[in-house]
């Protein structure tokens, strides 16, 4: 299993997924942020939503928490 950093949801992961505690980095407009898998919006922080990814920085079609302002 790869080693991961301690970055919490929303932490910068411009160095890639290894910077995130979850091992997942969401590449988005405005920079890359650590994220976590989810099934529903309630599992995400305030002002974040559970969205299906496009595969940039995560697995294509995976549901992860994403900042609402990017949609």
For each residue, the residues with C-beta under 8 A, 3 or more apart:
1:
2: 18 23
3: 18
4: 17 18 19 20 21 22 23
5: 18 19 20 21
6: 21
7: 11 12 13 19 20 21 34
8: 11 21 34
9: 22 33 34 35 36 44 45 48 65
10: 33 34 45 48 67
11: 7 8 19 20 33 34
12: 7 19 31 32 33 34
13: 7 16 17 19 20 25 26 32 33 34 57
14: 19 31 32
15: 18 19
16: 13 19 25 32 57
17: 4 13 20 23 24 25 57
18: 2 3 4 5 15 23
19: 4 5 7 11 12 13 14 15 16 25 34
20: 4 5 7 11 13 17 23 24 25 34 35
21: 4 5 6 7 8 34
22: 4 9 34 35 36 37
23: 2 4 17 18 20
24: 17 20 34 35 36 37 57 58 62 64
25: 13 16 17 19 20 32 33 34 35 57 58
26: 13 32 33 34 35 53 56 57 58 64 66
27: 32 56 57
28: 31 32 33 56 66 67 70
29: 70
30: 70
31: 12 14 28
32: 12 13 14 16 25 26 27 28 57
33: 9 10 11 12 13 25 26 28 67
34: 7 8 9 10 11 12 13 19 20 21 22 24 25 26
35: 9 20 22 24 25 26 58 64 65 66
36: 9 22 24 43 44 64 65
37: 22 24 62 63 64
38: 41 43 44 50 63 64 65
39: 43 50 63
40: 43 50
41: 38 44 48 49 50
42:
43: 36 38 39 40 50 65
44: 9 36 38 41 48 49 50 65 66
45: 9 10 48 65
46:
47: 67 68 69
48: 9 10 41 44 45 65 66 67 68
49: 41 44 65 66 68 71
50: 38 39 40 41 43 44 63 64 65 66
51: 63 64 65 66 71
52: 61 62 63
53: 26 56 57 58 59 60 61 62 63 64 66
54: 60
55: 58 59 60 61
56: 26 27 28 53
57: 13 16 17 24 25 26 27 32 53
58: 24 25 26 35 53 55 62 64
59: 53 55 62
60: 53 54 55
61: 52 53 55
62: 24 37 52 53 58 59
63: 37 38 39 50 51 52 53
64: 24 26 35 36 37 38 50 51 53 58
65: 9 35 36 38 43 44 45 48 49 50 51
66: 26 28 35 44 48 49 50 51 53 70 71
67: 10 28 33 47 48 70
68: 47 48 49 71
69: 47
70: 28 29 30 66 67
71: 49 51 66 68
